[in-house]
Amino acid sequence: MEMMNEQSETACFDVDGVRYRYLYMKEDDPARGRRRTPVLFVHGFAQNALSWFPTSRTIFLERDVYGIDLVGHGGSSVPVHPAPYSLPAMGEALLALIELIPGKPLVVAYSMGGRVALSALLEVGPAAFAKQTSGLLLESVGMGPKTQAERDAAIKRDADMARRLRETPLKDFMTYWENLPLFESQKALPKKVRAAVRANRLANDSEALAKCVECAGQHRMPSYRETTAALRDLGLRGYPALYLAGEKDAKYSKLAASLHEEGIVRTRIAPKVGHNVHLEAPEVFAACVHSVATR
């Protein structure tokens, strides 16, 4: 993940007493100033803005790119109180950064970061979100429980994960995490890449991760009906949005197929890859980013 360190700069902003760091690669030469839509990356669980930059170097050739460190991750604050770890609080921080970025960014959000982006969308509503951003790409993101039974199951899963984070060393938790079926396809990545991903995960605080699971896990999402209604509304406004999943990710490729069949949002299933498309198929991912960007 050193690629970002070579070319990026950092800055911070505060929301409700919590400091957030973001990283960016921006063209400052007026003669070469970017005229295309900037991209704002929102990372997943146990990652940070650095996680995007092996992928975003290609995108930076045409666009300014930004990446936020969500609360408890990277260079952002690690509060003791749980409130800042909630989806609404993180969504508010994302909206604050959107206001700081010159131009209307394309929001690209992965996994937990997608839950944050959807929270921001629901917080301000589709009309306002469409005015503040130029597009939305959701990669491997849950849409919320359809039934109370699904929510109850998510409550149990997330409680078990938070308990595991608190009761086992972080390195042992990450070994468990990396061996989940969700990440099976990543075992085919080069050893150097897998080592960098693991180092990125281990650079986190166990208690902060546990709070993220408790306060921003799948069980905390609004219902499937609410999130899909907001996405459908964006589409009716002509707003460019895309849902992306990997073919080998059974759960989210099935969700993508369902979203397509219901006419909720445009979808793309990347062949031969799993949950993390931007890591496993960066060229496919970059093409998806450019397809959603308005210019």
Salt bridges, closest charged atoms under 4 A:
GLU6 OE1 - ARG57 NH2 2.98
ASP14 OD2 - ARG19 NH2 2.81
GLU27 OE1 - ARG32 NH2 3.60
GLU27 OE1 - ARG34 NH1 3.74
GLU62 OE1 - ARG36 NH1 2.81
GLU62 OE1 - HIS290 ND1 3.82
ASP64 OD1 - ARG34 NE 3.63
ASP69 OD2 - ARG21 NE 2.67
GLU139 OE1 - HIS278 ND1 2.85
ASP158 OD2 - HIS219 ND1 2.64
ASP160 OD2 - LYS156 NZ 3.18
GLU167 OE1 - ARG163 NH1 3.36
ASP172 OD1 - LYS171 NZ 3.34
GLU178 OE1 - ARG198 NH1 2.83
GLU178 OE2 - ARG201 NH1 3.56
GLU184 OE1 - LYS187 NZ 3.35
GLU207 OE1 - ARG166 NE 2.86
GLU207 OE2 - LYS211 NZ 2.71
GLU214 OE2 - ARG166 NH1 2.67
ASP233 OD1 - ARG237 NE 2.50
ASP249 OD2 - HIS275 ND1 2.72
